[in-house]
Amino acid sequence: MTRLGALLAVLITVFLAAPGMAHEIRPAYLDMRETAPDEFAVVWKVPAQGEMRLGLNARLPASCAAKTEPARSIEAGAYLERWTVACAGGLKGLEIGVGGLGTTMTDALVRIQYATGDTEVARLLPEAPAFVAAGTQTGLEVAQTYFLLGVDHILSGLDHLLFVLALMLLIRDRWMLVKTITAFTVAHSITLAGASLGYFSLPQAPVEATIALSIAFVASELVKAKPDERRLSESYPWVVAFAFGLLHGFGFAGALKEIGLPQSDAPLSLLTFNLGVEAGQLIFVAAALVLLKAADALVRIPPAPARLIGAYAIGTAAMLWLIPRIAGMAAA
């Protein structure tokens, strides 16, 4: 038996979990921008499905008093509140948190942009739902924060991971797999950097739809694969990976743009976020290979049916993403 038989169990697990988890793993997001001395424009964003939202609430310091009533809306699968607060004495040394985070499986990002141009970013977890604002961050703290954000983004991006998994299923030669993953990495690093720095951009909704389409394409190539015929995707998979990697890079850039880059450490933040994405990708590939080795001793499925079932599982998951993403574009 080849690795394909063992891979089937992993594919079915991802396939069953992917549609339901697609919205649950998105982080909540608190953005505070200082518009006047000790006054902040606040945006609070919580994942939502229809009219239902996660039961999370932003907790600001007691010294912060609302100057305007929150404006509430549902936009692009998220519940948003926007208002302005005045925080006597500023935020430095005060605790900011997210109520209800400890009962969820998600996390929360907090971004504070001060009038000086300094930016402070924190990632809150269910076990650590609050932090103390420092007013600024050292270069090392910025690097650590953005590296972890990169790791978290790729590991919670099931569509990106499923694309990598499809490549692993398509390519039988390990050296070719290394070259293909490298091409994917180089490509999305190019567009991630260029789009994050403002050199070029694409609308996010079509990018997300095309990412889902890229997964469906690789799945269709798996279905069409024949032992006595070498298709372009099998002979030169790195070309396919590079082309679609450019699109995936725009997807990564969309997440990074939402978080923002600190003016004082933009190159460092971009570099460490990208390194975090690559580290997360390597973690996923290594974990998948370990799971395959473990499952290989338990699952006995002939390679041809396993490859075909895996292809249909991947393609179905991709279509479950593609259809609502296209519908969202039409409704916008």
N, C-alpha and C positions, 0 to 999 in steps of 0.2 A: 504494500500500500504506500502511496505517496503522501506528501503533506496535504494534498487536496482533500483527502477524506477527513482528516482532522480539522481542516479549516472550516468545514461545513458547520460544525457546532458553533464556532465563533461567529460565522456569518449569520446564522439564524438568531443568535443572541442579539447581535447588533441590529438586525432587521426588525425584530420584535420590539426592541427598546427605542429605536431611533425616532419614529413618529411621535411617540408620547413624550420623549425627553427633549425634543427639539426646543420647546419653549421653557421648560422647567429649569434648565441649566443656565439660562441667561442671567447675568448678574443684575442686581438692582444698582442704580447709579444716582449719586448725589453730587450735584455741581453747584459750587458757590463762587461767584465772581464779585470781587470788590469793585463797586461802581463809584463809591465816594468813601471818605474816611469812615471806617467801621460800619459801612453799609454794604450788604451783599444781595445780589440777585440770585435766587435759589431755584434750581430745577431738580425735582425729585421724580425719578423714573423707576417704575416697578413692572416686571413682566406680567403680561395679562393675556388671557384668551377670551376674546369677545368682551363681555361685560365683567368677567371674573378676573380678579387680580390676586396676587400673593398678599397675604396680610402683613405687610411690612410698613413701617413708618419711620421717617427720619426724626432723630432726636438731636436737637440743637441745644447748646448751652442755655441755662436759665437766663443769662444776661441778654439773649437775643430776643427782641420783641418784633412781632410782625408789623410792617408798615402798610402792607396791602393784604387783601384777602387772597387766598390761593385760587388761581385759575386752574380748573381741572379739565382734562380731556383724555380721550383714548386715541392713540396714534400708532399705527404700524405695529400692532401687537404689544403695546405698552400703555400703562396708565401713567399720566404725567400730572404733576402739580407745579405751578410757577408762582412765586411770590417774592417779596422783598423784605429783608429783615435788617434791623439796626442792632448791632452787638456792641454794647458799651464796653470800651476798652479793648475791642478786637477779639480775636479768637485764640491767640497764643496762650498755651497752657491750659486750655479748656477742652473738655471731653465732647466728642461728637460720635454718635452711634446710630444704630439701626435697630429699632424695636421689632421683636418677632423673628429676628434672623436665626436665633438658636433652634427654632422648630422647623427649619427648612433645610433643603439640600443645596441651596444656592449660596452665593456670596454677594458682597456689595462693594462697589468702588466709590470712593470719595475723592473728589478733586476740588481743591481750593486754589483759585487764582487771585493773588493779591495785586493791589494797585501798583506795587513796585515792579511787577513782572515776574516775581517768584511764583512758582507753582508747587503745591504739595499734593501728593497722591498717596492714598492709603487703600489697602485691600482688606476688607473686613470679612471674617469667617464666622460660621455659626458658633464656634467655640471662643471667638474673640470679636464680639459685635461692636466694639467701640475702640477709639484711639484718642490720644491727646494731641491736639494741633501744636506743631512746633514753630510755625510761622515761616519756616524754610527747611530745606533738606540739603544734606551734604551730597557730593557727587556719588559716593558709595551707596548712600541710602536711595538716591534716585535710580542708580544702576540696579540695585537689588529689587526695588519695587517693579520696575519695568521688565526685568528678566522674569520675575514670577508672573507678571501679567501675561507675558508672551507664552509661558508654559501653560498657564491656565486657559488661555484663549484657544490654543490648538487642541488641548485635551478635552475641552468642552465643545469643540467644533466637530460634531459627528459627521457632517458632510465632507469636511477636509480629510478626516480619518478614513472614511469609507472609500474615498478616492484612492488613498494610499493603499488600503487593503485590496482594492480591485487591481491595482498594479501588481501587488504581491501575488495575486492569484493568476494574473495573465502571464507573468514572466517566470519561466522555469529555471533559467540560468542565473545563478547568484551574482556573478560579476556583472551581468547585464542589469540585474535589479539594482545593484549599487550605482551604476551609471545613470539609471533612470531616476532613482530617488535624488541623486545629485543634480540632475537637470531640473527636476521639479523644484528643488531648493533654490538653485541659482535664479530660476525664472521668477518665483514669487518674491525673492529678496529684491529683485530689480524693481518690480512694480510696487512693492511695499514701501521701499525707500522713496521712489519718485513721487508716488501719490501722497505719502505722508508729508513730504517737504513741499508739496504744491506744484511740482513741475508738470504733472498731468493728472487727469482724473476721469472717472466714469461714474454715471449714476449707480447708486448702490443696489437698487432693486433689480435692474437687468443683470448686474454682476452676480447677485445671489441666485437668480434663475439659471444663468448660464453655468454656474458651478454645479447645480443639480443636474443640468444637461450633460456636463462633462462626465459625471459618474454614470449616467445612463449610457453614454457612448461607449465607455470602457466595458460596461456590462454587455452591451450588444456585440462588441468585439469578442468577448468571451463565448457568447452563444454561437457566433459564426466560426469560431476557431476549428480547424480540421487538422488531423495529424499529418496529412500529406500536402498541406498548403500553408504557406507562410504569408500572412497578411502584413500590411505596412506596420500596424500596431505591434505585431510580434517581432518583425525584423528590425524596426527602428522605434521601440517604445519610448526611448528618451526624447524623440521629436514630439510625440504626443504629450508626454509629461511636461516638456518645456512649454509648449503652446498653451496647455490648460493651466500650467503653473503661473503664467502671467496673469490669468484671470483670478486665480486663487489669491494672488498677491493683493489685488484690489479688494478682495474680501477681508484680508487681514488689515489692510490700510483703513477700511471703514471702521473697524473696531478701534484702531489706534487714534483715528481722527476724533472719535467720540470722547475718548479719554483726554486727548490733547497731549502736546509735547511742551515741557517747560522751556521757556525762552532761554534760560541760562544754560541748559544742558540738553538741548534738542538732539545734537548728534549722538551723545552718549545714550540718551533714552531710546532713540531709534535703533542704535546698534544692539543694546541689551534686550530690547523687546524682540528683535529679530533672532538673536541668539536663543532667547527663551522659546520662541516658536520652533526653532530647529532642535533644541534639546527635547522639547515635548514630542516632536515627531520621532526622534530617535528612541525615546522611551516607549512610544507606542509600537514602533517596529520591533524593538527588542522584546517587549511583552507579548506581542503577537507570535513571534518565533518561539518563545518559551511555551506559550499555551499550545502551539501546534505540536511541539515535541511531546508535551504531556498528554495531549489528546490522542496523539498518534498510537499510543499504546492501548487506548480504550475503544476508539471508533474504527470500525472496519467497513469502509464504503469504497467501492471501486472508483478510481480517479475520474473517469469520464462522467458518470452521473453526478459525482460530487461537484465537479467544475460547472456542470450545467445548472444544477440546483443553486449553487452559489451565485452564478451569474444572474439568474432570475430573482434571487433574494436581493442582490445589490440593485438591480434595475428597478424592482418594485419600490424599494426604499427611496431611490432617487426620484421616481415619479411622484411619490407621496410628498416630497419636498417641492418638486417642480410645479405641480398643479396649483397649490395655494400661492406660490410665489408669483406665478403668472397672473392669477386672479387678483393678487394684491396690486400688481402693476396696473391692471385694467381699472381697478377701483380708485386708484390714486388720481 
